[in-house]
Amino acid sequence: MSVASVWECIIKEQIGKLIFPLPASVYLVSKRIEHNILSMPIDEGSLSYLHSIPHLHRDPFDRIIICQTLKNGCKLITEDQIIRKYPYSIFL
């Protein structure tokens, strides 16, 4: 799970768009560990993809998650139809 996803959820919790049973920073990390999901940090290697991906999506969190997915050869699970327009075979 991308650190960017946790970051975005914490921000959305702070502005009242998301509610978790515990603080998002605690809840999401505990669920990630419970389900044996690795944490994917934001690193310079991922950032190097930002200049080459199309500007189909303005959301910086989604753009970095796409870059992380490309860099790490992962699959991206999303229902976001804008993200799915990117010309990569990374989606589940």
Order of alpha helices (4+ residues) and beta strands (2+ residues): alpha-alpha-alpha-alpha
